[in-house]
Amino acid sequence: MPKSEMLTKFCRRKIAKEHMATTEYPITLTTFPRLGTPDCTTPSYPVSGPKLRSQYVPDEIANPHIRFPTLAANIRWRRGRKVEVNVPVFRDEKTQWPWKDPSVNYDLHNWPEDDDVRNGAVKDNYIYMDAMAFGMGSCCLQITFQAKNIEEGRKMYDQLSPLGPILLALTAATPIYKGFLADTDVRWNQISRAVDDRTPEELGEKPLQNDRWRLPKSRYASNSTYISQDSRLRKEYLDPNLIVDQDLKQRLLDGGMDDLLATHFAHLFIRDPIVVFNEDLKSLDLSKADHFENLQSTNWQHMRFKPPPPGSDTGWRVEFRPMEIQITDFENAALSVFIVLITRAILSFDLNFYMPITRVSENMETAHIRDAVSTEKFWFRKNPFSTRPSRTTNGTGESTPVGSRPSTPFGPVEDEYEQMSINEVINGQQIEGGFPGLIPLVESYLNSMNVDVETRCELARYLDLIRKRADGTYWTAAKWIREFVRKHPKYQHDSVVDDEISFDLVKAAEQITQEEGRDGLGWEMLGKRR
Amino acid sequence: MKLILSTSNIMSGGPSVIRRPMFEKSNAELTSSLRENFTISQRASTPLTNGNAGPAKPSFRSWTTQQGSAIYVPSHAPSPLVEPRESYDITVKLFFLPNIPSDRRSAQTREAIDLVLRELGTTSIDLLIVSFPGISFDADDEESDSDEPLTPPSNPTTEGGCSDSGVMPEDIDTMVATWRTLEKLHEEKLVSKLGIAEFGVQRLNKFLPQTKVKPTVNQINVRDCCVVPKPLILYAKKEGIELLTHNDCTNVLPPGTLREILGSGDRGAGVLAGEGNTEGLKGDVQPQWVVKYTAVVKDRGVVESKGYFAVAELNEAA
């Protein structure tokens, strides 16, 4: 068993278990299937508390550290109402249509926000949720990479960006919300809505009067710009409608920051801080980066570019954030290792995955579609290779590399990318000159390395899982969970995941965590494992 | 006349480094990166004309360099490593080819190492692996007690696969004689570690007692690394030999393939004379050896430089 798996298997789950009751077990589902149903917490607390003001979850569900309830309260305050997390419901054979969320209480009058549901927050055919916990309570798989320097960090940030939606769809694991089957497979947009602090003016619901701009995205959303000073970054890849704080950008430029990076930060800084500690406002301590980190860490994009903290030898880092957590340590290790190997292949082969950033955002939406991994197509760059440096030969037979050929004229950007299935992106297009596939790229990288047979064997198991998830041989957790519910004897084919089904599902997750498919449970996700 | 063929750094080479299916042994990386490097050099030597597709292939003299009795194909300038030497792990694999007298190997090894050192701008190598002709791991290990039998490549001579040299593995004494050359390089501190490829338990058993410097690496090719025979794993562990994976052909550059690459046909570089190319070199080419080098930035696992040199003799009298 490789170290990555060992770490979670023998350390984290074990430590967690040691702090739990004998009837409890640490599982890694993205969301608790019945979060927000009555008595969904133990011990039970009354809902409609002063901080969250949710009609579904008690204030006690939030981390008691003052930061977290304050965060939730301030988002609500800024919005002027509670967050609206609406997820389309999965329409099964006996689901009433149009479907009206039966768990909405229209007669609550504890807080002004209780009017939200009477003012149109609830929509037909959508599961309604009203608190940050429904999003930020999700569990996911995020990986932070150390870069050798800022240039490498910026390059990894850009090159991993287009992979975000692909890996989101591939890891889909979230088909249930608040006790109902959803018609989407991933958590992303729910988190986005659960922390969306935009005002009606920023949302475009009212004319701009007090606010500075219309904001097309929540502060939790896919990346909106590229940052690498890379000659391959064409201006056409950038979003011409990107919202930036121009004054702030000018200050960064005046201070010597380059345009791309200044744009990135000036874009992050279009948001207000959500939580500021009183003491930090009394004096400005420029030796600390607290105010920056405050905004940086409440801009939840699918990549995060992390400057070194002042006064530490931590270098530049890049975080890859879109993946959904998987049930087993094996799967989570496989995906983590896969992404690490992709970064090594990107740096070794100098791969180029650039395409217009708005297409990446589009892909992020596509990734939500139920079973997107096998039914949908995603925009992706066709040729990831850079032109090989050409050499000029002089009379003495010595040749000098002249760098990337500037003579090669760029064709139209639209010709550089096309729609591909997840299988094509991961395993390659089986056509002459087609996209080679992320796994063949990784294999090719591994063939250039000295890898011992045992490690290569482990890696082969990991890559095999990913290969077969992508080609449809194995199911995503989302599909497996959905089918588990639909085949459950108590399921009425009405989209309702009741307490008993939920209990059995969680017990199944526990068994799969321990057996990893060796006993046959979950083989559709994991294959027949020895 | 000697031909020194080179690929330059193939890491940015694109398609030539990617091949499918992944577990298939292949020499496609070598052949396609040679072709690509030749094409790039030809293009660079052709003055840009009025934008039309260039005329016939340029004379090979324009993109190759003759130094004494050796011709560099294409003209070659080293691309030294960027970071300090200690940041890198440099691995070199030397392929001795079938039907080449083994008494040439001492000189060939020196020459190969010299080319690589100059290419990378360094003075030492971390690991030197030697590949003897005719050896194949799959067929070699008779003692396998694995539950699942190792399947030999079903169709070993298909396009992109490896063609069988048809020669038998040489006897241990010949291998040991070659090994003495490597031991010398080790002694001179040009190479820190030595390795062999495709050795099974039996061959290791006969080989090891005769070595002064033991190999620390045995590189094996298995389609499914999860079915490496237990006895080999145990034996290697006991002897302190690391089992590494690879997917190279043992017969990495068959004469026919080289003739096609250099020839005057549609897919040839026009170095050798042929129909419509009277200017080309006349005679028979015989590949002598091939060397593959890889420089990996240790801490970061980034492959910075990878490439091949191949040397062939041209017998003009033929």
Interface residues (C-beta under 8 A of the other chain):
Chain A: K148 R344 L347 S348 F349 D350 N383 F385 S386 T387 R388 P389 S390 R391 T392 T393 G397 E398 S399 T400 P401 G428 G433 P436 I439 P440 L441 E443 S444 Y445 N447 S448 M449 N450 V451 D452 V453 E454 R456 C457 A460 R461
Chain B: S8 M11 S12 G13 G14 P15 V17 I18 R19 R20 M22 E36 I40 S41 R43 A44 S45 S62 W63 T65 Q67 Y72 P74 S75 H76 A77 S79 D89 T91 L127 V217 I220 V222 D224 C225 C226 V228 I233 E242 L243 L244 T245 H246 N247 T294 V296 R300 G301 V302 V303 E304 K306
